[in-house]
Amino acid sequence: MLSEERKSILETEEHFRHELKSSFEGITAKINSESKDVEAETKVVEKKLGSKYVDFLKSSLGMWFLSSVVLTGSDAAFQRMQHHYDLEEKIRHNLYFINLKSAIEFRI
């Protein structure tokens, strides 16, 4: 069996392990509570930020921004895109007729 000295060493080790485990559990609980607090604060800040954007867009300056900058910019982008497609269509149309003309000349 085990000697008394070995039993006391094992008992001391077990006591140390128990204290270490309880201290880790305390630290883990503290970290979890702090992370929940941070998550709650983050949600509050996100809600405030979102409401600030909505409030800005509802203001007269926000309406001006939406109507002049966003609408004008999107209209300009649409016109550029439309012009680009029109040019491509003309080029495709011209290439078709050039190929058709060369085929007709080849047959004649």
Backbone torsions as a table, in degrees:
resi	resn	phi	psi	omega
1	MET	NA	-173.5	-177.4
2	LEU	-89.2	145.7	177.1
3	SER	-79.4	166.0	-178.8
4	GLU	-65.0	-36.2	179.5
5	GLU	-64.7	-43.9	-179.9
6	ARG	-66.1	-38.8	177.5
7	LYS	-62.8	-41.5	-179.5
8	SER	-67.9	-36.5	177.2
9	ILE	-64.2	-45.7	178.9
10	LEU	-63.3	-40.1	179.3
11	GLU	-64.7	-40.6	177.6
12	THR	-64.7	-41.5	178.1
13	GLU	-63.1	-43.8	179.7
14	GLU	-64.3	-40.1	178.3
15	HIS	-63.3	-42.6	178.1
16	PHE	-62.3	-44.0	179.2
17	ARG	-61.7	-41.4	179.8
18	HIS	-63.8	-44.2	178.6
19	GLU	-63.8	-41.8	179.4
20	LEU	-63.4	-43.9	179.3
21	LYS	-62.6	-43.8	-179.6
22	SER	-66.9	-35.6	177.6
23	SER	-68.6	-38.7	176.6
24	PHE	-64.1	-40.3	178.5
25	GLU	-63.4	-37.9	177.9
26	GLY	-65.9	-42.5	178.8
27	ILE	-65.1	-41.7	179.7
28	THR	-63.1	-43.0	179.1
29	ALA	-63.1	-39.9	179.3
30	LYS	-64.7	-42.9	179.2
31	ILE	-63.8	-42.8	179.6
32	ASN	-62.3	-42.1	-179.8
33	SER	-67.6	-37.5	178.3
34	GLU	-67.5	-38.5	179.5
35	SER	-67.3	-35.3	176.6
36	LYS	-66.1	-38.7	177.2
37	ASP	-63.2	-42.8	179.5
38	VAL	-64.2	-41.4	178.8
39	GLU	-62.9	-41.8	179.5
40	ALA	-64.7	-43.1	178.6
41	GLU	-64.2	-38.3	178.9
42	THR	-63.1	-43.0	178.7
43	LYS	-62.5	-40.1	179.5
44	VAL	-63.9	-44.2	-179.7
45	VAL	-64.9	-41.7	179.0
46	GLU	-62.2	-41.1	178.9
47	LYS	-64.6	-41.4	179.3
48	LYS	-63.9	-42.3	-179.1
49	LEU	-65.0	-44.4	178.2
50	GLY	-62.3	-41.5	179.5
51	SER	-68.6	-31.4	176.9
52	LYS	-65.9	-40.7	177.4
53	TYR	-62.3	-45.4	-179.4
54	VAL	-64.3	-42.7	178.2
55	ASP	-62.0	-39.6	178.0
56	PHE	-63.7	-45.6	-178.4
57	LEU	-66.8	-25.3	178.2
58	LYS	-82.3	-16.7	-179.3
59	SER	-74.4	169.6	-179.3
60	SER	-66.7	-37.7	176.8
61	LEU	-64.6	-39.9	177.6
62	GLY	-64.4	-40.9	177.7
63	MET	-65.3	-39.4	176.7
64	TRP	-62.2	-44.0	179.6
65	PHE	-60.3	-46.3	-180.0
66	LEU	-64.5	-44.0	-174.8
67	SER	-75.1	-39.7	-175.0
68	SER	-90.2	-50.5	-172.7
69	VAL	-78.9	-52.6	-174.9
70	VAL	-69.6	-47.9	-178.9
71	LEU	-65.8	-43.6	179.8
72	THR	-65.4	-41.8	179.0
73	GLY	-64.5	-43.0	179.5
74	SER	-68.2	-35.6	177.1
75	ASP	-65.2	-42.3	178.5
76	ALA	-64.0	-41.0	178.6
77	ALA	-64.3	-41.1	178.2
78	PHE	-63.2	-42.1	179.6
79	GLN	-64.4	-41.2	177.8
80	ARG	-62.7	-42.6	179.6
81	MET	-63.7	-43.2	179.6
82	GLN	-63.7	-41.6	177.8
83	HIS	-62.3	-41.4	178.5
84	HIS	-61.3	-45.0	-179.9
85	TYR	-67.7	-35.7	176.9
86	ASP	-63.8	-42.2	177.6
87	LEU	-63.2	-42.3	178.0
88	GLU	-62.1	-39.9	179.7
89	GLU	-65.3	-41.3	177.7
90	LYS	-63.6	-42.8	179.6
91	ILE	-63.4	-43.9	179.0
92	ARG	-63.3	-41.8	179.3
93	HIS	-63.2	-45.1	179.7
94	ASN	-65.0	-40.9	178.7
95	LEU	-63.2	-38.3	178.9
96	TYR	-61.8	-46.0	-179.1
97	PHE	-70.9	-31.5	175.8
98	ILE	-66.2	-43.2	177.1
99	ASN	-64.5	-40.6	179.0
100	LEU	-65.2	-42.7	179.5
101	LYS	-64.2	-42.7	-179.8
102	SER	-68.2	-33.1	176.3
103	ALA	-66.3	-41.3	178.9
104	ILE	-66.5	-43.9	178.2
105	GLU	-63.0	-36.5	179.6
106	PHE	-65.8	-37.5	-179.0
107	ARG	-74.9	-26.7	-179.1
108	ILE	-80.1	NA	NA
